[in-house]
Amino acid sequence: RTTLAGEGLQHQDGHSHVLAQTVPNLVTYDPAYAYELAVIIQDGLRRMYTENESIFYYLTVMNENYPMPPMPDGVRDGILKGLYKFRDSERGDKGPRAHLLGSGAILNECIQAQQLLEHKYDVSADVWSVTSYKELRRDAIEAERWNLHHPGEPPRTPYITQCLEGADGVFVAASDYMKILPHSISRWVPGPLATLGTDGFGRSENREYLRDFFEVDARYIALAALQSLAASGRLGPEAAQKAMKELDIKPAKRDPVTS
């Protein structure tokens, strides 16, 4: 998949992972790094060719060149289930906290936003890799259905709830897809969830311009975290106002949905 947000109006794809929600036996992933892709493909071969499951896969693999980190310990199950913590805050438990959820190439923007928040605005930020919103939603819905049919037994807890249990602060989710995609898991997120996505038509431009145009780059991720912290009373509004000036974000910027 191109990470140039369409390379033109006719090729904009902010919706394919949204449409994939409508196909019951389609398993979808939006990995950021090579080790995620390797884990997914290996498990997909096992499920389709060894276990003979009646499923097929849609993987969005990027054409952007960026460094591939080594695989952290203990993340294999999280990759397959759709979510794992990629990087803890360097600040520990100091000050207000944000959780940055990134997918595909935009995970790198979350990592940059983490640095902005921690070094410029004294906000602790954890970075999470969301490899599959569909898998997270499917698991949560299955858990709720099981609970509905087994009222006398201990309830099952969705995987996303287990991951984020006790996570204090606000949540920002950013991807190369429409905002409705991360919205699909919002009911299971234990705090305010701000979503950033590529709603609208594509443009023939470079990645820096397009990520600014669609408001999914590190600056907007950091701003969304600061604004959410202010809205929840954890931070004053002056931090977001200061960030807009320092990060050169124009209040009168055109809305990408209608531009």
C-alpha positions as CSV (number, residue, x, y, z in Angstrom):
1,R,0.0,0.0,0.0
2,T,1.3,3.5,-0.8
3,T,1.7,5.8,2.2
4,L,1.2,8.8,-0.1
5,A,-2.5,8.9,0.8
6,G,-3.7,8.1,-2.6
7,E,-1.1,9.7,-4.9
8,G,-4.1,11.4,-6.4
9,L,-7.8,11.9,-5.9
10,Q,-8.8,8.6,-7.7
11,H,-6.6,6.3,-5.5
12,Q,-7.3,7.5,-2.0
13,D,-7.7,4.5,0.3
14,G,-8.9,5.5,3.7
15,H,-11.7,2.9,3.8
16,S,-10.5,-0.6,2.9
17,H,-10.0,-1.6,6.5
18,V,-13.4,-0.2,7.3
19,L,-15.0,-2.2,4.5
20,A,-13.2,-5.3,5.7
21,Q,-15.3,-5.2,8.8
22,T,-18.3,-6.4,6.7
23,V,-16.7,-9.7,5.7
24,P,-16.9,-12.2,8.5
25,N,-14.1,-14.6,7.5
26,L,-11.7,-11.9,6.4
27,V,-8.8,-11.4,8.8
28,T,-7.2,-7.9,8.4
29,Y,-3.9,-6.4,9.7
30,D,-2.2,-3.1,9.2
31,P,1.4,-3.9,10.5
32,A,4.1,-1.2,10.9
33,Y,7.3,-3.3,11.1
34,A,8.8,-6.4,9.5
35,Y,8.6,-8.5,12.6
36,E,4.9,-7.9,12.9
37,L,4.4,-8.9,9.3
38,A,6.5,-12.1,9.8
39,V,4.4,-13.1,12.9
40,I,1.2,-12.5,11.0
41,I,2.1,-14.4,7.9
42,Q,3.5,-17.4,9.8
43,D,0.3,-17.6,11.9
44,G,-1.9,-17.1,8.8
45,L,-0.2,-20.1,7.0
46,R,-0.8,-22.2,10.1
47,R,-4.4,-21.3,10.3
48,M,-5.2,-21.6,6.6
49,Y,-3.0,-24.5,5.5
50,T,-2.5,-26.5,8.7
51,E,-5.7,-26.0,10.6
52,N,-7.8,-25.5,7.3
53,E,-9.7,-22.6,8.7
54,S,-12.2,-21.1,6.3
55,I,-10.5,-17.6,6.4
56,F,-8.5,-15.3,4.2
57,Y,-6.2,-12.3,4.9
58,Y,-5.9,-8.7,3.9
59,L,-2.6,-7.2,4.9
60,T,-1.6,-3.6,4.1
61,V,2.1,-3.5,3.6
62,M,3.7,-0.1,3.1
63,N,6.0,1.3,0.3
64,E,7.7,3.8,2.7
65,N,11.3,3.2,3.7
66,Y,12.1,3.5,7.4
67,P,14.2,1.6,9.9
68,M,12.9,-1.8,11.2
69,P,13.4,-2.3,14.9
70,P,14.0,-5.7,16.5
71,M,11.1,-7.5,17.8
72,P,10.5,-6.8,21.5
73,D,10.1,-9.7,23.9
74,G,6.7,-11.1,24.6
75,V,4.7,-9.3,21.9
76,R,3.8,-12.2,19.6
77,D,0.3,-12.8,21.0
78,G,-0.4,-9.1,21.0
79,I,0.6,-8.7,17.4
80,L,-1.9,-11.4,16.4
81,K,-4.7,-10.2,18.8
82,G,-4.3,-6.7,17.4
83,L,-2.6,-4.6,20.1
84,Y,0.6,-4.4,22.2
85,K,2.6,-1.8,24.0
86,F,5.5,-0.8,21.8
87,R,7.2,1.7,24.0
88,D,6.8,2.9,27.6
89,S,7.1,6.5,28.6
90,E,10.6,7.7,29.5
91,R,9.0,9.8,32.3
92,G,7.5,6.9,34.3
93,D,4.5,8.0,36.2
94,K,5.3,11.7,36.2
95,G,2.6,14.2,35.3
96,P,-0.5,13.8,33.1
97,R,-0.5,10.8,30.8
98,A,-1.4,10.0,27.2
99,H,-1.6,6.7,25.3
100,L,-0.8,7.0,21.6
101,L,-2.2,4.2,19.4
102,G,-0.6,4.0,16.0
103,S,-1.0,1.7,13.0
104,G,1.1,1.0,9.9
105,A,3.6,3.8,9.0
106,I,1.7,6.2,11.3
107,L,3.1,4.3,14.3
108,N,6.4,6.2,13.5
109,E,4.5,9.5,13.9
110,C,3.2,8.4,17.3
111,I,6.8,7.7,18.3
112,Q,7.8,11.2,17.3
113,A,4.7,12.6,19.1
114,Q,5.8,10.8,22.2
115,Q,9.1,12.7,22.1
116,L,7.3,16.0,21.6
117,L,4.9,15.4,24.5
118,E,7.6,14.3,26.9
119,H,10.4,16.7,26.1
120,K,8.4,19.9,25.2
121,Y,5.2,19.6,27.2
122,D,6.0,17.5,30.2
123,V,3.3,14.8,29.4
124,S,4.1,11.2,29.9
125,A,3.2,9.1,26.8
126,D,3.1,5.4,26.1
127,V,3.1,4.2,22.5
128,W,0.9,1.2,21.4
129,S,1.0,-0.6,18.1
130,V,-2.5,-1.5,16.8
131,T,-2.0,-4.2,14.2
132,S,-5.7,-4.9,13.7
133,Y,-8.8,-2.9,14.8
134,K,-11.0,-5.6,13.3
135,E,-9.4,-8.4,15.5
136,L,-9.8,-6.2,18.6
137,R,-13.5,-5.5,17.8
138,R,-14.2,-9.1,16.8
139,D,-12.8,-10.4,20.1
140,A,-14.7,-7.8,22.2
141,I,-18.0,-8.6,20.5
142,E,-17.4,-12.4,20.9
143,A,-16.7,-11.8,24.6
144,E,-19.9,-9.8,25.0
145,R,-22.0,-12.4,23.2
146,W,-20.6,-15.2,25.3
147,N,-21.4,-13.2,28.5
148,L,-25.0,-12.7,27.1
149,H,-25.4,-16.5,26.7
150,H,-23.8,-17.5,30.0
151,P,-25.3,-15.2,32.7
152,G,-24.5,-17.5,35.5
153,E,-20.8,-17.9,34.7
154,P,-17.8,-15.5,35.3
155,P,-17.9,-13.0,32.5
156,R,-15.2,-13.0,29.8
157,T,-13.1,-9.8,29.4
158,P,-12.2,-8.5,25.9
159,Y,-8.5,-8.5,25.1
160,I,-8.4,-4.8,24.6
161,T,-9.9,-4.3,28.1
162,Q,-7.3,-6.5,29.5
163,C,-4.5,-4.6,27.8
164,L,-5.7,-1.1,28.8
165,E,-7.0,-2.0,32.3
166,G,-5.6,0.5,34.8
167,A,-4.3,2.8,32.0
168,D,-4.9,6.3,33.3
169,G,-5.0,9.3,31.1
170,V,-6.3,10.0,27.6
171,F,-6.0,8.0,24.3
172,V,-5.2,9.2,20.8
173,A,-5.5,6.8,17.8
174,A,-3.9,7.7,14.4
175,S,-3.8,5.8,11.2
176,D,-3.8,6.1,7.4
177,Y,-7.5,5.1,7.5
178,M,-10.8,6.8,8.2
179,K,-11.5,7.9,11.8
180,I,-14.4,5.5,12.0
181,L,-11.9,2.6,12.1
182,P,-10.4,3.4,15.6
183,H,-13.9,4.6,16.6
184,S,-15.0,1.0,16.3
185,I,-13.2,0.1,19.5
186,S,-13.9,3.3,21.5
187,R,-16.5,1.7,23.8
188,W,-13.8,-0.6,25.3
189,V,-11.2,2.1,25.8
190,P,-11.1,3.2,29.5
191,G,-10.8,6.9,28.8
192,P,-11.4,9.7,26.2
193,L,-10.4,8.5,22.7
194,A,-9.4,11.1,20.1
195,T,-9.2,9.7,16.6
196,L,-7.1,11.0,13.7
197,G,-7.5,9.6,10.2
198,T,-7.4,10.3,6.4
199,D,-11.1,11.1,5.8
200,G,-11.4,12.9,2.5
201,F,-9.9,12.8,-1.0
202,G,-6.3,12.1,-1.8
203,R,-3.7,14.5,-3.0
204,S,-0.6,14.1,-5.3
205,E,2.0,15.4,-2.8
206,N,4.8,14.2,-0.6
207,R,4.3,12.4,2.7
208,E,5.1,15.4,4.9
209,Y,2.5,17.6,3.1
210,L,-0.2,14.9,3.0
211,R,0.2,14.0,6.7
212,D,-0.2,17.7,7.5
213,F,-3.1,18.0,5.2
214,F,-4.9,15.0,6.7
215,E,-3.8,16.0,10.3
216,V,-2.2,12.7,11.2
217,D,1.4,13.6,11.7
218,A,3.3,13.8,15.0
219,R,2.3,17.5,15.6
220,Y,-1.4,16.7,15.4
221,I,-1.1,13.6,17.5
222,A,0.6,15.6,20.2
223,L,-2.0,18.4,19.9
224,A,-4.8,15.9,20.2
225,A,-3.3,14.5,23.3
226,L,-2.9,18.0,24.9
227,Q,-6.4,19.0,23.9
228,S,-7.8,15.8,25.3
229,L,-5.9,16.3,28.6
230,A,-7.3,19.8,28.8
231,A,-10.9,18.7,28.1
232,S,-10.6,16.1,30.8
233,G,-9.3,18.6,33.3
234,R,-5.9,17.0,33.6
235,L,-4.1,20.0,32.0
236,G,-4.8,23.6,31.3
237,P,-5.8,24.9,27.9
238,E,-2.7,27.0,27.5
239,A,-0.6,23.9,26.7
240,A,-2.6,23.2,23.6
241,Q,-2.6,26.9,22.6
242,K,1.2,27.0,23.0
243,A,1.6,23.8,21.0
244,M,-0.4,25.2,18.1
245,K,2.0,28.2,17.8
246,E,5.2,26.2,18.4
247,L,4.1,23.4,16.0
248,D,2.9,25.8,13.3
249,I,-0.7,24.5,13.2
250,K,-3.1,27.1,11.8
251,P,-6.6,27.3,13.3
252,A,-8.1,28.4,10.0
253,K,-6.6,25.4,8.1
254,R,-8.9,23.8,5.5
255,D,-10.9,20.8,6.6
256,P,-9.5,17.8,4.5
257,V,-12.9,16.2,4.4
258,T,-14.4,19.0,2.4
259,S,-11.3,20.2,0.5
